[in-house]
Amino acid sequence: MAKQFKPETLCVQAGWTPKKGEPRVLPIYQSTTFKYDTSEQMARLFDLEDSGYFYTRLQNPTNDAVAAKIAALEGGVAAMLTSSGQAANFYAIFNICQAGDHFVCSSTIYGGTFNLFGVTMKKLGVDVTFVNPDAPEEEISAAFRPNTKALFGETISNPTLEVLDIEKFARIAHKHGVPLIVDNTFPTPINCRPFEWGADIVVHSTTKYMDGHATSVGGAVVDSGNFDWEAHADKFPGLCTPDESYHGLTYTKAFGKLAYITKATAQLMRDLGSIQSPQNAFLLNLGLETLHLRMPQHCGNAQKVAEYLSKNDKVAWVNYCGLPDNKYYALAQKYMPNGSCGVISFGLKGGREVSIKFMDSLKLAAIVTHVADARTCVLHPASHTHRQLSDEQLLEAGIRPDLIRFSVGIENADDIIADIEQALNA
């Protein structure tokens, strides 16, 4: 389906193709387990010799349909749903790294992911080096070691909104014989498809725009099928040597382009179990059906809000890559010509205290620990997500003490701007 239809059609139609007499709308297969007639049928599933369903921790028809839709939207060969975006990030790396391995990562990624990679995964023996994504290629290349297994970055970083030069990162990764993994949560495949620019694996927090209605936490890992694991077999023994837990099956030989996602499902999901519930996958699918309608509205609204803020004398600075004077404007035009996302960051004259008073005065925009859904919402990282950091540490993390993260919803843009105006005046 992915080859013949455009993204708008895929949002609505991909993943679930009912046969005669089957439900027109993707049903919720709310069952932990699935029945077979003979012991042999079940045994073949356990040996990965047949495809099918036996236990929802590994696979579920509702989840698989939604994963297939996301894979089609990204232009990948296969995808796997996870219980959260954090789980997706962990699986994407851990599927090819083990104790003693190393990977390189952009330093401007979301704080939760930074902590996962820099603290928790180090406890598992997987080391990471963080690099400035805007640094020259030689400088980023210098971070690679013989045991480096991946390069990771975010298309648009949260909350600093830096745009990744995907082609540059892909060039560096491939020069070192490793895949580029890109978190594409903020633009979604409606506005950017990293595989077209050389990325190999894409991850999402589906909790954000894909879900769109702030009901369901979830994540996804998508494989392009383009990275040649066998060409670098010594680097990726997990994929290219026999897995004794499946009678010595080798994923690349048994599954070809589906090796990476099959291993993530059959091995990591089997053992770690961070599954998305079928109910949440069903809700995610409802969100995906309108993703192509919502993203242009988010981006159009955010552009108007950013232009309003940039002209307001109470505003100290505005960061939005849709503004022509933004540092990342040219990169955004290259990778996301139809719009980036609905998230803006800005600071007010008077600093931290004024920012907090402004937020408390908003009426339409809600203060929530969330971003990228239909409703306009706002967060002050220094007071909320990063409140344990000093002002010096905040600046090191690229977050100014006065930074307000403003997620523009799909309401009427004039109403959003009026709310900002009354709060500024307050």
C-alpha positions in Angstrom: 0.0 0.0 0.0 2.9 2.4 0.8 4.0 2.6 -2.8 0.8 3.5 -4.4 -0.8 6.0 -2.0 0.2 9.5 -0.7 0.5 10.2 3.1 -3.0 11.6 3.5 -4.5 8.3 2.2 -2.1 6.2 4.3 -3.2 8.0 7.4 -6.8 6.8 6.8 -6.3 3.5 5.0 -3.0 1.9 5.7 -2.5 -1.1 8.1 -6.0 -2.5 8.2 -7.5 -4.0 5.0 -10.7 -5.9 6.0 -11.8 -9.0 4.0 -15.4 -9.9 3.2 -17.6 -9.6 6.3 -14.8 -8.3 8.5 -15.1 -5.0 10.5 -14.6 -1.9 8.4 -12.9 -0.2 11.3 -9.8 -1.7 13.0 -11.1 -3.7 16.0 -9.5 -3.9 19.4 -8.2 -7.5 19.8 -8.4 -7.2 23.6 -7.1 -10.7 24.3 -3.9 -11.8 25.9 -3.8 -15.1 24.0 -4.8 -16.8 20.8 -6.0 -20.4 20.1 -4.6 -23.0 17.8 -5.8 -26.5 16.8 -2.6 -28.5 17.2 0.5 -28.4 19.3 2.6 -28.4 16.1 1.0 -25.1 15.0 1.9 -23.4 18.2 5.4 -24.9 18.2 6.1 -23.4 14.8 5.1 -20.0 16.1 7.5 -20.3 19.0 10.3 -21.3 16.6 9.6 -18.2 14.4 8.9 -20.6 11.5 5.4 -19.3 11.0 4.0 -15.8 11.5 0.9 -15.5 13.7 -0.4 -14.6 17.1 -0.1 -16.6 20.3 0.5 -14.0 23.1 0.0 -10.3 23.1 3.3 -9.5 24.8 4.9 -10.4 21.5 2.3 -9.5 18.9 -1.3 -8.5 18.7 -3.4 -7.9 15.5 -4.5 -4.4 16.6 -1.0 -3.3 17.4 0.4 -4.8 14.2 -2.1 -3.0 12.0 -1.2 0.3 13.6 2.6 -0.4 13.4 2.1 -1.2 9.7 0.4 2.2 9.2 3.3 4.0 10.9 5.8 2.0 8.8 3.9 2.9 5.6 3.8 6.6 6.6 7.6 6.7 7.2 8.4 4.6 4.1 9.8 1.8 6.2 9.6 -2.0 5.9 8.4 -2.8 9.4 7.6 -1.2 12.8 6.9 -2.2 16.4 4.8 -0.4 18.9 6.0 0.1 22.5 4.4 1.3 25.7 6.0 4.7 25.5 8.5 6.8 23.5 11.1 6.2 26.1 10.7 2.4 25.6 11.0 2.9 21.8 14.3 4.8 22.3 15.6 2.1 24.6 14.7 -0.7 22.3 16.1 1.0 19.2 19.6 1.2 20.9 19.5 -1.9 23.0 18.6 -4.0 19.9 22.1 -3.5 18.5 24.1 -2.6 21.7 25.1 -4.7 24.6 27.4 -4.3 27.6 30.8 -3.0 26.4 29.3 -1.2 23.4 29.1 2.5 22.7 27.0 4.9 20.7 27.2 8.6 19.8 24.2 11.0 20.3 23.2 14.6 19.8 23.5 16.5 23.0 20.3 18.5 22.4 17.9 15.7 22.8 14.9 15.6 25.1 15.9 15.5 28.8 14.2 12.2 29.5 16.1 10.5 26.7 19.4 12.2 27.8 18.9 10.7 31.2 18.0 7.2 29.8 21.2 7.2 27.6 23.6 9.0 29.9 22.7 7.5 33.2 20.5 4.4 33.0 22.0 2.7 30.0 25.5 3.3 31.4 24.4 1.2 34.3 23.8 -1.6 31.8 27.3 -1.2 30.4 26.3 0.7 27.2 28.4 3.9 27.0 27.4 7.1 25.1 29.2 10.2 24.0 27.1 13.3 23.5 28.1 15.7 20.7 27.0 19.1 19.6 24.9 18.4 16.5 25.9 21.6 14.8 29.7 20.8 15.1 31.7 20.0 12.0 31.7 16.5 10.6 35.3 15.9 11.7 34.5 16.8 15.3 31.5 14.5 15.5 33.5 11.7 13.8 36.2 12.0 16.5 33.6 10.8 19.0 33.4 7.4 17.3 35.3 4.3 18.7 35.9 0.8 17.4 32.9 -0.4 19.6 30.5 2.4 18.5 27.3 0.9 17.2 24.9 3.8 16.3 24.4 7.5 15.9 21.3 9.1 17.4 19.5 12.5 17.0 16.1 14.2 17.0 14.7 15.8 13.8 13.6 18.8 16.0 14.9 18.7 19.5 12.6 19.1 22.5 12.5 21.7 24.0 15.4 23.6 22.3 13.9 23.2 18.8 17.2 22.7 17.0 16.9 21.2 13.5 19.1 18.1 12.8 21.1 18.1 9.6 20.0 14.5 8.8 22.1 14.1 5.6 25.2 15.2 7.6 24.5 12.8 10.4 23.7 9.9 7.9 27.0 10.6 6.2 29.0 10.4 9.4 27.1 7.2 10.6 27.6 5.4 7.4 31.3 6.3 7.1 31.7 4.5 10.4 29.6 1.5 9.4 26.7 2.2 11.8 23.0 3.1 11.4 21.6 6.5 12.0 18.6 6.5 14.4 16.3 9.5 14.3 13.6 10.5 16.7 11.0 12.0 14.4 8.3 12.8 17.0 7.9 16.6 16.5 7.6 16.8 12.6 5.9 13.4 12.2 6.2 11.7 8.8 3.6 14.2 7.5 6.3 17.0 7.6 9.6 14.9 7.4 10.5 11.4 6.4 14.1 10.9 7.6 14.6 7.7 5.6 14.5 9.8 2.4 17.6 11.7 3.8 19.6 8.7 4.8 18.4 7.7 8.3 18.1 4.0 8.9 15.8 3.7 11.9 13.1 6.1 13.1 11.6 6.3 16.6 8.5 8.1 17.8 6.8 9.1 21.0 3.3 8.4 19.5 2.0 10.1 22.7 2.5 13.4 20.9 1.1 14.5 17.5 0.4 10.9 16.3 -2.1 10.3 19.1 -3.1 14.0 19.1 -5.8 13.9 21.7 -3.6 13.3 24.8 -5.2 10.0 25.8 -2.6 7.4 25.2 1.1 7.0 26.0 3.0 5.0 23.4 6.0 4.7 21.1 7.1 3.2 17.9 10.3 1.9 16.3 10.4 1.8 12.5 13.1 0.2 10.3 13.9 1.5 6.8 15.3 -1.9 5.8 18.2 -0.1 4.2 21.0 -0.7 6.5 23.2 -3.7 5.5 23.9 -5.5 8.8 25.7 -8.3 7.1 28.2 -5.9 5.6 29.2 -5.0 9.2 28.5 -8.4 10.7 31.4 -8.1 13.2 29.7 -5.0 14.7 26.3 -6.6 15.0 26.6 -10.1 16.3 23.1 -10.0 17.8 21.6 -9.8 14.3 24.3 -11.7 12.3 25.2 -14.7 14.5 22.9 -17.5 15.8 20.5 -16.7 18.6 20.6 -19.8 20.9 17.2 -18.8 22.4 15.7 -19.7 19.0 17.6 -22.9 18.2 20.5 -21.0 16.6 18.4 -19.0 14.1 20.3 -16.0 12.6 18.0 -13.0 12.1 19.6 -11.5 9.0 19.6 -14.9 7.2 16.1 -15.9 8.3 14.3 -12.5 7.9 16.4 -10.4 5.5 15.2 -6.8 5.6 12.9 -7.6 8.5 15.8 -8.8 10.8 16.0 -5.7 13.0 12.3 -5.5 13.9 11.9 -9.3 14.2 14.8 -9.4 16.7 13.3 -6.4 18.6 10.0 -8.2 18.9 11.1 -11.8 19.3 13.9 -11.1 21.7 13.6 -7.7 23.5 9.8 -7.5 23.7 9.7 -11.2 24.7 12.1 -10.5 27.6 11.4 -6.9 28.6 7.7 -6.7 27.7 7.1 -2.9 27.2 4.1 -3.5 25.0 1.4 -1.0 24.0 -2.0 -2.2 25.1 -4.4 -3.0 22.1 -6.8 -0.4 23.6 -4.1 2.3 23.3 -3.1 1.2 19.8 -6.8 1.6 18.8 -6.9 5.1 20.2 -3.5 5.9 18.5 -5.0 4.7 15.2 -7.9 7.2 15.6 -5.3 9.9 16.0 -3.4 8.8 13.0 -6.5 9.1 10.8 -6.5 12.9 11.2 -2.7 13.5 11.5 -2.5 14.9 7.9 -5.3 17.4 8.7 -3.9 18.5 12.1 -0.2 19.0 11.3 -0.8 21.9 8.8 -3.1 23.5 11.4 -0.6 23.2 14.2 2.1 24.6 11.9 0.0 27.5 10.5 -1.1 28.5 14.0 2.5 28.3 15.4 3.8 30.4 12.5 1.2 33.2 13.3 2.0 33.0 17.1 5.7 33.1 16.5 5.4 36.1 14.2 3.2 37.9 16.8 5.7 37.2 19.6 8.7 38.3 17.5 7.0 41.7 17.1 6.0 42.1 20.8 8.2 44.4 22.8 7.7 42.4 26.0 9.3 39.4 24.4 13.1 39.0 24.7 13.5 36.3 22.1 11.6 33.7 20.0 12.8 30.4 18.7 10.8 28.9 15.9 12.4 27.5 12.7 9.6 29.0 10.6 10.9 32.5 11.2 13.3 33.6 8.4 15.9 35.0 10.9 16.0 31.7 12.8 19.4 29.9 12.9 17.7 26.7 11.5 15.4 28.3 8.9 17.5 27.1 5.9 17.7 23.5 7.3 14.0 23.5 8.1 13.2 24.6 4.6 15.3 21.8 3.2 14.0 19.0 5.4 10.5 20.3 6.2 9.3 22.6 3.4 5.6 22.2 4.4 6.1 23.1 8.0 7.9 21.8 11.1 5.8 21.4 14.2 3.5 23.5 16.5 6.0 23.9 19.3 7.6 27.3 20.0 10.0 28.5 22.7 10.4 32.0 23.8 11.5 34.2 26.8 10.2 37.4 28.2 12.0 40.5 29.3 12.4 40.3 33.1 13.5 36.6 33.0 12.3 33.7 35.1 9.8 35.4 37.5 8.1 37.2 34.7 7.8 34.0 32.6 6.1 32.3 35.6 3.6 35.1 36.1 2.8 35.1 32.4 2.1 31.4 32.4 -0.1 31.7 35.5 -2.1 34.4 33.7 -3.0 32.3 30.6 -6.6 31.1 30.4 -6.9 29.2 27.1 -3.5 27.6 27.2 -3.1 25.1 30.1 0.0 24.4 32.1 0.6 20.7 31.6 3.6 18.3 31.4 2.7 17.5 27.8 3.4 18.8 24.4 2.1 18.4 20.9 -1.6 17.6 21.2 -4.8 19.3 19.9 -5.0 21.7 22.8 -2.6 24.6 23.3 -0.4 24.0 26.3 2.6 25.5 28.0 5.5 24.5 30.3 8.4 26.3 32.0 11.2 23.7 31.9 13.3 25.5 34.6 10.3 25.2 37.0 9.0 21.9 35.9 10.9 19.2 33.9 14.4 20.5 34.8 13.7 22.1 38.2 16.5 20.1 39.9 19.1 22.0 37.8 20.8 25.2 38.7 20.7 28.2 36.3 24.3 27.2 35.2 23.3 23.6 34.6 20.2 24.7 32.7 22.4 26.8 30.3 24.8 23.8 29.9 21.7 21.7 28.8 20.8 24.4 26.3 17.8 25.6 28.3 17.6 29.2 29.3 16.1 29.9 32.7 13.4 32.0 31.1 12.5 29.5 28.4 8.8 29.0 27.9 7.8 25.9 25.8 4.6 26.8 24.1 2.8 24.0 22.2 0.3 25.6 19.8 -2.9 23.6 19.4 -5.4 23.5 16.6 -7.8 26.1 18.0 -8.4 29.4 16.2 -5.0 31.2 16.0 -6.6 34.6 16.9 -8.0 33.1 20.1 -4.5 31.7 21.0 -2.9 35.1 20.3 -5.6 37.0 22.3 -4.8 34.7 25.3 -1.1 35.4 25.0 -1.8 39.1 24.7 -4.0 39.3 27.8 -1.4 37.3 29.8 1.4 39.6 28.7 -0.6 42.6 29.7 -1.3 41.0 33.1 
